[in-house]
Each structure stands twice: as structure tokens, then as C-alpha cells.
């Protein structure tokens, strides 16, 4: 069901400062920008590190918060539904984030956020190998 790590996303109250800081840490500029979001490709497998404007962070004190690691899957909706069947709680339903990129996340029975993602970039890198 989980193919491999696809994307980790962090929240930042100052998106521009976080972008600059991670740019310095990584020694690269983000390859993707849109209002409220930037993304870097990092390391040997070009994993994705996303920085999300904190204004988009879920705000309820009743739900977990923090970074979300997205695992690559072939079918986001089917995987999301299976995780719910196995006892996970809804967190963010399946949502298309752009062509070739769909995410969803649940809270596992232990209080951790588990993200799943159809990520065309992941498949492209896999195909090149």
C-alpha cells in the first residue's frame, strides 16, 4: 500500500523567511512556488520538501498538528478508505493539489498524522531508475 516516501510538508508562520532559511540549509532555491506554498527537491532521490504558510494549518485544538510526511500510493482514495477501515480517523480528505498530485491524510490510532499521496514526480523518478 505505501510505496515509499514522497513529500514532507512543514508549516511556517513566515513563509518567505522559512523559504530563505531552507534555501540556505539546502544550498538551492525552491523549484516550485505558489501562493502559500513552496517546494524543494532534495537529495539523491529528489524527495520533496514543502513549506506551507501556517495560515493553512488546521486550527482545532482537538486534532494533531505539525509536519506531514506523505507516502506515495497508487490510489489515494482507496488507500484513504482502507486506512479509515483499519481504525484511522479522518484528517484531510483526498484533494487534488495540481495535475498529477493528490493528497489525503488520516490520524492513526496512536495520534500521528499519516499522509498519502499520488505523486507523478515519484513515479517519474522511479521510471528513470
PAZAPA-4460 file (N, C-alpha, C; in steps of 0.05 Angstrom, whole numbers, plus 32768, in hexadecimal, padded with zeros to 4 digits):
% residues 129
    n_x    n_y    n_z   ca_x   ca_y   ca_z    c_x    c_y    c_z   seq   type   mol
   8010   7FE8   8000   8000   8000   8000   8011   8019   8000     1      X     A
   8026   801B   8011   8038   8032   8012   8050   802C   8001     2      X     A
   8054   803B   7FEC   806A   8035   7FD9   8085   8040   7FE2     3      X     A
   8084   8057   7FEF   809D   8064   7FF8   8097   8081   7FFF     4      X     A
   80AA   808E   800B   80A8   80AA   8012   80A5   80BB   7FF9     5      X     A
   8092   80CD   7FFA   808E   80DF   7FE3   8094   80FC   7FEB     6      X     A
   8086   8107   7FFF   8088   8123   8007   8086   8126   8025     7      X     A
   8096   8138   8030   8091   8141   804C   808A   815E   804A     8      X     A
   8076   8166   805A   806D   8182   805A   806F   818D   8076     9      X     A
   807B   81A5   8078   807D   81B4   8091   806C   81CD   808F    10      X     A
   8062   81D6   80A5   8054   81F0   80A6   8067   8206   80B0    11      X     A
   8064   821E   80A6   8074   8235   80AF   8063   824E   80B0    12      X     A
   8064   825D   80C6   8055   8275   80C9   8060   828B   80B6    13      X     A
   807A   828A   80B0   8086   829D   809D   8091   828C   8086    14      X     A
   8081   8289   8072   8088   8278   805B   80A2   8281   804D    15      X     A
   80A4   829B   8049   80BC   82A5   803B   80D6   82A0   804B    16      X     A
   80D4   82A5   8066   80EC   82A0   8077   80F3   8282   8077    17      X     A
   80DE   8271   8078   80E3   8254   8078   80EF   824B   805D    18      X     A
   80E5   8257   8048   80EF   8251   802D   810D   8258   802B    19      X     A
   8113   8270   8035   812F   8279   8034   8141   8267   8045    20      X     A
   8137   8260   805D   8147   8250   8070   814C   8234   8064    21      X     A
   8137   8227   805A   813B   820D   804E   814B   820E   8035    22      X     A
   8149   8224   8026   815A   8228   800E   8177   8229   8016    23      X     A
   817D   8236   802C   8199   8237   8036   81A2   821C   8040    24      X     A
   8191   820E   804F   8198   81F4   805A   819D   81E0   8043    25      X     A
   818C   81E1   802F   818E   81CD   8019   81A1   81D6   8003    26      X     A
   81A7   81F0   8002   81B8   81FB   7FED   81AB   81FC   7FD2    27      X     A
   8190   81FD   7FD1   8181   81FE   7FB9   8168   8210   7FBC    28      X     A
   815D   8218   7FA6   8144   8227   7FA6   812D   8213   7FA3    29      X     A
   8115   821A   7FAC   80FE   8208   7FA7   80F9   8206   7F89    30      X     A
   80F1   81EE   7F80   80EB   81EA   7F64   80CE   81F1   7F5E    31      X     A
   80BD   81F4   7F73   80A1   81F8   7F6F   8097   820C   7F83    32      X     A
   8088   8220   7F7A   807C   8234   7F8B   805F   8239   7F83    33      X     A
   804E   823D   7F97   8033   8247   7F92   802C   8256   7FAB    34      X     A
   8018   8267   7FAA   8010   8276   7FC2   800B   8263   7FDA    35      X     A
   801A   8267   7FF0   8017   8257   8008   8026   823D   8009    36      X     A
   8037   8238   7FF4   8045   821E   7FF3   805E   8220   7FE2    37      X     A
   8073   8214   7FEB   808C   8210   7FDB   8095   81F3   7FDE    38      X     A
   80A4   81EA   7FCB   80AE   81CF   7FCC   80CA   81CC   7FC1    39      X     A
   80DA   81BE   7FD0   80F6   81B8   7FC8   80F7   819A   7FC0    40      X     A
   8109   8193   7FAE   8110   8177   7FA9   812C   8172   7FB5    41      X     A
   812E   815D   7FC6   8145   815A   7FD6   8151   813E   7FD4    42      X     A
   816B   813C   7FD3   8179   8123   7FD6   817A   8111   7FBD    43      X     A
   8185   80FA   7FC2   818B   80E7   7FAC   8171   80DF   7F9D    44      X     A
   815B   80DD   7FAB   8142   80D4   7F9E   812F   80EC   7F99    45      X     A
   8139   8104   7F9C   8129   811C   7F96   810F   811C   7FA6    46      X     A
   8110   8115   7FC0   80F9   8116   7FD1   80EF   8133   7FD2    47      X     A
   80D6   8136   7FD8   80CA   8151   7FD9   80C7   815A   7FF6    48      X     A
   80D0   8173   7FFA   80CC   8180   8014   80BB   8199   800E    49      X     A
   80A2   8198   8019   8090   81AE   8015   808E   81C0   802E    50      X     A
   808C   81DA   802A   8088   81ED   8040   806C   81FA   803B    51      X     A
   805A   81F7   804E   803F   8202   804C   803C   8219   805E    52      X     A
   8030   822F   8054   8029   8246   8065   8018   823C   807D    53      X     A
   801F   8243   8095   8012   8239   80AD   7FF4   8241   80AE    54      X     A
   7FEC   8255   809F   7FD0   825C   809F   7FBE   8245   8095    55      X     A
   7FCA   8232   8087   7FBB   821B   807D   7FBC   8203   8090    56      X     A
   7FCA   8205   80A7   7FCB   81F0   80BA   7FB0   81EC   80C7    57      X     A
   7FA7   81D2   80CA   7F8E   81CE   80D8   7F90   81DA   80F4    58      X     A
   7F7B   81E7   80FD   7F7D   81F7   8115   7F6F   81EB   812E    59      X     A
   7F61   81D5   812B   7F53   81C9   8141   7F67   81BE   8155    60      X     A
   7F62   81C4   816F   7F73   81B9   8184   7F6E   819B   8187    61      X     A
   7F59   8190   817A   7F52   8174   817D   7F5F   8162   8169    62      X     A
   7F70   816D   8157   7F7D   815D   8143   7F9B   8160   8144    63      X     A
   7FAA   814C   813C   7FC7   814F   813B   7FD0   8165   8128    64      X     A
   7FE8   816F   812C   7FF3   8183   811B   8010   817D   8117    65      X     A
   801C   818A   8104   8039   8186   80FF   803E   817E   80E2    66      X     A
   8056   8174   80DD   805D   816C   80C2   804D   8154   80BA    67      X     A
   804A   8151   80A0   803C   8139   8095   804F   812D   8081    68      X     A
   8055   8113   8085   8065   8105   8071   8051   80F6   8060    69      X     A
   8053   80FA   8046   8041   80ED   8033   804F   80D5   8027    70      X     A
   8042   80BE   8028   804C   80A6   801C   803F   80A2   8001    71      X     A
   804F   809B   7FED   8045   8097   7FD2   8033   807E   7FD1    72      X     A
   801C   8081   7FC5   8009   806A   7FC1   7FFE   806C   7FA4    73      X     A
   7FF4   8056   7F9A   7FE9   8056   7F7F   7FCD   8061   7F7E    74      X     A
   7FBD   805E   7F93   7FA1   8067   7F94   7F9B   8074   7FAE    75      X     A
   7F9B   808F   7FAF   7F97   809E   7FC8   7F7D   8097   7FD5    76      X     A
   7F67   8098   7FC5   7F4D   8094   7FD1   7F4A   8078   7FDD    77      X     A
   7F53   8064   7FCE   7F51   8048   7FD9   7F62   8045   7FF2    78      X     A
   7F7A   8050   7FF2   7F8C   804E   8009   7F80   805D   8021    79      X     A
   7F76   8075   801C   7F69   8085   8031   7F52   8075   803E    80      X     A
   7F41   8069   802D   7F2A   805A   8037   7F33   8041   8047    81      X     A
   7F48   8034   803D   7F53   801D   804B   7F5E   8024   8066    82      X     A
   7F6C   803B   8068   7F77   8044   8081   7F60   804A   8095    83      X     A
   7F4B   8055   808C   7F33   805A   809D   7F27   8040   80A7    84      X     A
   7F26   802C   8095   7F1B   8012   809C   7F2D   8005   80B2    85      X     A
   7F47   800B   80B1   7F59   7FFF   80C5   7F5A   800F   80DF    86      X     A
   7F49   8023   80E2   7F48   8031   80FB   7F53   804D   80FC    87      X     A
   7F5E   8057   80E6   7F68   8072   80E5   7F50   8086   80E5    88      X     A
   7F55   809E   80ED   7F41   80B3   80ED   7F46   80C7   80D6    89      X     A
   7F31   80D2   80CB   7F33   80E5   80B5   7F43   80FD   80BF    90      X     A
   7F54   8107   80AD   7F63   8120   80B3   7F5F   8133   809B    91      X     A
   7F68   812C   8084   7F64   813C   806C   7F5B   8128   8056    92      X     A
   7F44   812C   804A   7F3A   811A   8035   7F4B   811C   801C    93      X     A
   7F48   8109   8009   7F57   810B   7FF0   7F52   8126   7FE2    94      X     A
   7F67   8132   7FD9   7F65   814C   7FCC   7F7B   814E   7FB6    95      X     A
   7F72   8156   7F9E   7F86   815A   7F89   7F95   8174   7F8F    96      X     A
   7FAF   8173   7F8F   7FC0   818B   7F94   7FCB   8197   7F7A    97      X     A
   7FC6   8189   7F64   7FD0   8192   7F4A   7FD2   8179   7F39    98      X     A
   7FD5   817C   7F1F   7FD6   8164   7F0E   7FEC   8150   7F16    99      X     A
   7FE3   8138   7F1C   7FF6   8123   7F24   7FFC   8122   7F41   100      X     A
   7FEF   8132   7F51   7FF5   8133   7F6E   7FDB   8134   7F7E   101      X     A
   7FD4   811E   7F8C   7FBC   811D   7F9D   7FC5   8114   7FB8   102      X     A
   7FBB   8121   7FCD   7FC2   8119   7FE8   7FA9   8114   7FF9   103      X     A
   7FAE   8106   800F   7F9A   8101   8024   7FAA   80FB   803D   104      X     A
   7F9E   80FE   8054   7FAB   80F6   806D   7F97   80ED   8082   105      X     A
   7FA1   80DC   8094   7F91   80D2   80AA   7FA1   80D5   80C3   106      X     A
   7F94   80D0   80DA   7FA2   80CE   80F3   7FA1   80B1   80FB   107      X     A
   7FB8   80A5   80FE   7FB9   8089   8105   7FAF   8084   8121   108      X     A
   7FAA   806C   812A   7F9F   8067   8144   7FB1   8070   815B   109      X     A
   7FC9   8079   8155   7FDC   8081   8169   7FE1   809F   816A   110      X     A
   7FD1   80AE   815A   7FD2   80CB   815A   7FE5   80D8   8146   111      X     A
   7FF0   80C8   8134   8003   80D3   8120   7FF4   80D9   8106   112      X     A
   7FFC   80EE   80F8   7FF1   80F4   80DE   8000   80E2   80C9   113      X     A
   7FF0   80D4   80B9   7FFB   80C4   80A4   7FF0   80CE   8089   114      X     A
   8002   80D8   8078   7FFA   80E3   805E   7FFF   80CF   8048   115      X     A
   7FED   80CF   8035   7FF1   80BE   801D   7FEE   80D0   8004   116      X     A
   7FFC   80C9   7FEF   7FFD   80DB   7FD8   8001   80CC   7FBE   117      X     A
   7FF2   80D3   7FAA   7FF9   80CB   7F8F   800B   80E1   7F85   118      X     A
   8023   80DA   7F7E   8037   80ED   7F77   8045   80E5   7F5D   119      X     A
   803E   80F3   7F48   8049   80EC   7F2E   8068   80EE   7F2D   120      X     A
   8073   8101   7F3C   8090   8104   7F3E   809D   80EB   7F49   121      X     A
   8091   80DF   7F5E   809B   80C7   7F69   809D   80B1   7F54   122      X     A
   8087   80AE   7F44   8087   809A   7F2F   809B   80A0   7F19   123      X     A
   809E   80B9   7F12   80B2   80C1   7EFE   80CE   80BA   7F06   124      X     A
   80D5   80BF   7F20   80F0   80B9   7F2A   80F3   809A   7F2A   125      X     A
   80DF   808C   7F33   80E0   806F   7F33   80E5   8064   7F17   126      X     A
   80D7   806F   7F04   80D9   8066   7EE8   80F6   806A   7EDD   127      X     A
   8102   8080   7EE6   811D   8086   7EDD   8132   8073   7EE8   128      X     A
   812C   8066   7EFE   813E   8054   7F0B   813C   8039   7EFF   129      X     A
***
